[in-house]
Amino acid sequence: MPDRSPVSLLQQLVRIPSGNPRGAPRPAEAAIGAAVAGWLRDAGLEVELQAVLPGRPNVLGRVRGRDRSRVFLLESHLDTVETDGMTAPPFAAEIREGRLFGRGACHAKGPLAAMMLAMAELARGAAPPVDVLLAAVMDEGWRPSRPGTAAAGEPYVVDYAMATDPAEPVVRQLEEAVRRAGRPAEIRGVHYGTDASKLARAGIPAVVFGPGSIRQAHSADEWIELRQVDEAAAFLAATIRAFA
């Protein structure tokens, strides 16, 4: 069985370089994809490596639910931005005062670790209400501009507007899971690009949720509070178990 400690899992992920190659033919996500797939298999999930480009896979992990006709999707990404200008060692995964430092610690290997831990928890208990799919995807960090999209910022952030009704069950149940744990919960829009907008564009209600702060993403001393990773995993598992 895999070590379900958020510390050891996140250290493993951060220590694997997976910088986005910005269109160059490099196998950026091959090593981390293999590590994620192996960990999920050991946790009892059905796992598929989906080849997108040479050495650049998506990793899909599934826990079967009681209702096989419906799917609850968790999605994060495998790639990170570059390490230029970092003041913290990018791949040492050092821990100081409850924080883990390194490239991708916050964006987005910390959230990915939380999702993996939640999936492991679901796999070892009673079947969840619906199928649960974790998609750890490649190439979130760089997409060239295409006709019909808006590009802004560096490096060429392409995104769409997203609007998910706060009354959607996934929004309400996630909020309730956070509040039941005695933590404050606030529903609000975000000003940065994520893959959630692509899901919303396809008609899938989507929520941007996870540990860490966007202020730490891509920063010179990128870090995340380990406590938040553990809490986020618990919130996600509770939300999925209550999903109707």
HELIX and SHEET records of a PDB file:
HELIX    1   1 PRO A    6  VAL A   14  1                                   9    
HELIX    2   2 ALA A   30  ASP A   42  1                                  13    
HELIX    3   3 LYS A  109  ALA A  123  1                                  15    
HELIX    4   4 PRO A  169  ARG A  180  1                                  12    
HELIX    5   5 ALA A  196  ARG A  201  1                                   6    
HELIX    6   6 ILE A  214  GLN A  216  5                                   3    
HELIX    7   7 LEU A  226  ALA A  242  1                                  17    
SHEET    1   A 4 GLU A  46  LEU A  53  0                                        
SHEET    2   A 4 ARG A  56  VAL A  63 -1                                        
SHEET    3   A 4 VAL A 130  VAL A 137 -1                                        
SHEET    4   A 4 ASP A  67  HIS A  77  1                                        
SHEET    1   B 3 ILE A  95  ARG A  96  0                                        
SHEET    2   B 3 ARG A  99  PHE A 101 -1                                        
SHEET    3   B 3 TRP A 223  GLU A 225 -1                                        
SHEET    1   C 2 ALA A 150  ALA A 152  0                                        
SHEET    2   C 2 VAL A 157  ASP A 159 -1                                        
END                                                                             
